[in-house]
């Protein structure tokens, strides 16, 4: 029983670390957006705008939680494949 529990805990922690991490600059930009939305939420707004702000805030918080736990200084360079013209 303990073995199964320890395996489940180990698997969940490995899956959490497998999430790709954003760069420090991206995380900083997301956090600035989050802070701006929180400032806007302290101002008067109509119900529709408030729902939009709350939804965006929730989205930003999820992104920060998943991808900014350990932001990387230099993100890996992704090279797009080159398409050759058909002859």
QUIQUIUR-V726332 format. One record per backbone hydrogen bond with DSSP energy under -0.5 kcal/mol. CO is the residue of the C=O (numbers start at 1). NH is the residue of the N-H. Records with the same first field share a line. If there is no record, write none. Layout:
CO->NH  NH
This chain:
1->5
2->6
3->7
4->8
5->9
6->10
7->11
8->12
9->13
10->14
11->15
12->16
13->17
14->18
16->19
22->72
23->27
24->28
25->29
26->30
27->31
28->32
29->33
30->34
31->35
32->36
33->37
34->38
35->39
36->40
37->41
38->42
39->42
40->43
46->50
47->51
48->52
49->53
50->54
51->55
52->56
53->57
54->58
55->59
56->60
57->61
58->62
59->63
60->64
61->65
62->66
63->67
64->68
67->22
72->24
73->75
77->79
78->80
82->84
